[in-house]
Amino acid sequence: MSIKSCENLFCIYWEENKCILSNISLDVQGNCQDCIYVDLQKMTLTEARKQMRKKLESTYRDCN
């Protein structure tokens, strides 16, 4: 199996920064045409955004 580096952690084929598919197709811009996104519940995504904002605000507060 050919392991390709992948940054799209929302793709179902992403695993530890790698694509687990043996073959992929790319479009003209180099984007993967085989990507299938994980279906996140709206509440999960909303909560994750809130937690990330708090984390970033805390980090920037500590830098000042």
C-alpha positions as CSV (number, residue, x, y, z in Angstrom):
1,M,0.0,0.0,0.0
2,S,1.3,3.5,-0.9
3,I,1.0,5.9,2.0
4,K,0.5,9.5,1.1
5,S,0.8,12.4,3.5
6,C,-2.6,14.0,4.2
7,E,-3.6,17.1,6.2
8,N,-7.3,16.6,5.9
9,L,-8.2,15.2,9.3
10,F,-11.9,15.4,8.6
11,C,-11.6,12.8,5.7
12,I,-12.7,9.3,6.7
13,Y,-9.5,7.9,5.0
14,W,-7.2,10.0,7.1
15,E,-5.2,8.2,9.8
16,E,-2.1,9.6,11.6
17,N,-1.5,12.3,9.0
18,K,-1.6,9.7,6.2
19,C,-4.2,8.6,3.6
20,I,-5.0,4.9,4.0
21,L,-6.3,4.5,0.4
22,S,-4.0,2.7,-2.0
23,N,-4.9,5.0,-4.9
24,I,-6.4,8.4,-5.0
25,S,-7.5,10.8,-7.8
26,L,-6.6,14.5,-7.7
27,D,-8.4,17.3,-9.5
28,V,-6.7,20.1,-11.4
29,Q,-5.9,22.0,-8.2
30,G,-4.4,18.9,-6.6
31,N,-7.4,18.3,-4.2
32,C,-8.3,14.7,-3.5
33,Q,-11.5,13.6,-5.3
34,D,-11.9,10.6,-3.1
35,C,-12.2,12.5,0.1
36,I,-15.3,11.8,2.2
37,Y,-15.9,14.0,5.2
38,V,-16.8,12.7,8.7
39,D,-20.4,13.6,9.5
40,L,-20.1,15.7,12.7
41,Q,-23.2,16.5,14.7
42,K,-23.9,20.3,14.8
43,M,-23.7,20.3,18.6
44,T,-20.3,18.5,18.6
45,L,-18.9,21.1,16.1
46,T,-20.4,24.0,18.0
47,E,-18.8,22.8,21.3
48,A,-15.4,22.2,19.6
49,R,-15.4,25.7,18.2
50,K,-16.2,27.2,21.7
51,Q,-13.4,25.1,23.3
52,M,-10.9,26.1,20.7
53,R,-11.8,29.8,21.0
54,K,-11.3,29.6,24.8
55,K,-7.9,27.9,24.3
56,L,-6.8,30.5,21.8
57,E,-8.0,33.4,24.0
58,S,-6.1,31.9,27.0
59,T,-2.9,31.5,24.9
60,Y,-3.0,35.1,23.7
61,R,-3.8,36.4,27.1
62,D,-0.8,34.6,28.5
63,C,1.5,36.2,25.8
64,N,0.6,39.8,26.7
